[in-house]
């Protein structure tokens, strides 16, 4: 899956989470969770865009870690919604599956990046000569 596809997928995830949040009951708990879901789910999409603009391997890993944290928090709130019986579990299940899939993709990407030699490093004199 390429960056453009993941940008679209994370944005769609954010839209779906916003719709879920807007369906929560209009009470103190629903209002609190609504804000949390909207904040963390939209953060997944916004921060993934920042990942795509990372200036270094360390920056990439750091930004991707933020995306992983926000995706996991989205999972928490969806599970909490189900636990509290605020919305029918069937409505949450596919969105929670998407959150888990996105999380797995981002974790694998971070692991791969950490294990690779830096693709972001400035070219050395020998690498410039070898690539000519």
C-alpha positions as CSV (number, residue, x, y, z in Angstrom):
1,X,0.0,0.0,0.0
2,X,1.5,3.3,-1.0
3,X,1.4,6.7,0.8
4,X,-1.4,8.1,-1.3
5,X,-3.6,5.1,-0.6
6,X,-2.8,5.3,3.1
7,X,-3.5,9.0,3.2
8,X,-6.9,8.3,1.7
9,X,-7.5,5.4,4.0
10,X,-6.7,7.3,7.1
11,X,-8.8,10.2,6.1
12,X,-11.8,7.9,5.4
13,X,-11.1,6.4,8.8
14,X,-11.3,9.8,10.4
15,X,-14.6,10.6,8.6
16,X,-16.1,7.3,9.7
17,X,-15.0,7.9,13.3
18,X,-16.5,11.4,13.2
19,X,-19.8,9.9,12.1
20,X,-19.7,7.3,14.9
21,X,-18.9,10.0,17.4
22,X,-21.8,12.2,16.2
23,X,-24.1,9.2,16.8
24,X,-23.2,9.0,20.5
25,X,-25.9,10.0,23.1
26,X,-26.1,13.7,24.0
27,X,-25.2,13.3,27.7
28,X,-22.0,13.9,29.7
29,X,-20.4,10.6,28.9
30,X,-21.4,10.7,25.2
31,X,-20.1,14.3,24.9
32,X,-16.8,13.4,26.5
33,X,-16.2,10.4,24.3
34,X,-17.4,12.3,21.2
35,X,-14.6,14.8,21.7
36,X,-12.0,12.2,22.4
37,X,-12.9,10.0,19.3
38,X,-13.0,13.0,17.0
39,X,-9.6,14.3,18.4
40,X,-7.7,11.0,18.1
41,X,-9.3,9.7,14.9
42,X,-8.7,12.9,13.0
43,X,-5.2,13.0,14.5
44,X,-4.5,9.6,12.8
45,X,-5.1,11.2,9.4
46,X,-3.4,14.5,10.0
47,X,-0.3,13.0,11.6
48,X,0.0,10.4,8.9
49,X,0.3,13.3,6.4
50,X,3.2,14.6,8.6
51,X,4.8,11.1,8.4
52,X,4.9,11.4,4.6
53,X,6.8,14.7,4.9
54,X,9.4,13.4,7.4
55,X,12.9,14.9,7.0
56,X,14.9,12.0,8.5
57,X,14.6,8.4,9.5
58,X,14.3,9.5,13.2
59,X,11.6,12.1,12.3
60,X,9.7,9.4,10.3
61,X,9.8,6.9,13.2
62,X,8.8,9.6,15.7
63,X,5.9,10.8,13.7
64,X,4.8,7.3,12.9
65,X,4.9,6.5,16.6
66,X,2.4,9.3,17.2
67,X,0.1,7.9,14.5
68,X,0.3,4.4,16.2
69,X,-0.6,6.0,19.5
70,X,-3.6,7.9,18.1
71,X,-4.8,4.8,16.3
72,X,-4.6,2.7,19.5
73,X,-6.4,5.4,21.4
74,X,-9.1,5.3,18.7
75,X,-9.4,1.6,19.4
76,X,-9.7,2.2,23.1
77,X,-12.6,4.6,22.7
78,X,-14.4,2.4,20.3
79,X,-14.1,-0.5,22.7
80,X,-15.2,1.7,25.5
81,X,-18.3,2.7,23.5
82,X,-19.2,-1.0,23.1
83,X,-18.5,-1.8,26.7
84,X,-20.8,1.0,27.8
85,X,-23.5,0.0,25.3
86,X,-23.6,3.5,23.9
87,X,-23.9,2.3,20.3
88,X,-24.7,-1.1,18.9
89,X,-21.6,-3.3,18.7
90,X,-22.4,-4.1,15.0
91,X,-22.0,-0.5,14.1
92,X,-18.6,-0.3,15.7
93,X,-17.1,-3.7,14.7
94,X,-16.0,-2.8,11.1
95,X,-14.5,0.5,12.2
96,X,-12.6,-1.2,15.0
97,X,-11.3,-3.8,12.5
98,X,-10.1,-1.0,10.3
99,X,-8.4,0.7,13.3
100,X,-6.6,-2.6,14.1
101,X,-5.6,-3.1,10.5
102,X,-4.2,0.4,10.3
103,X,-2.4,-0.1,13.5
104,X,-0.8,-3.3,12.2
105,X,0.3,-1.5,9.0
106,X,1.9,1.4,10.9
107,X,3.6,-0.9,13.4
108,X,5.1,-3.0,10.6
109,X,6.2,0.1,8.8
110,X,7.9,1.5,11.9
111,X,9.6,-1.9,12.6
112,X,10.8,-2.1,8.9
113,X,12.1,1.4,9.1
114,X,14.0,0.9,12.3
115,X,15.6,-2.2,10.8
116,X,16.7,-0.6,7.6
117,X,19.8,1.4,7.0
118,X,18.8,5.1,6.7
119,X,17.2,6.0,3.4
120,X,17.0,9.6,4.6
121,X,20.7,10.1,5.2
122,X,22.5,12.6,3.1
123,X,24.3,10.9,0.2
124,X,28.0,10.1,0.9
125,X,30.7,10.8,-1.7
126,X,31.0,7.0,-2.4
127,X,27.3,6.6,-2.9
128,X,27.2,9.4,-5.4
129,X,30.1,7.9,-7.3
130,X,28.5,4.4,-7.2
131,X,25.2,5.7,-8.5
132,X,26.6,7.5,-11.5
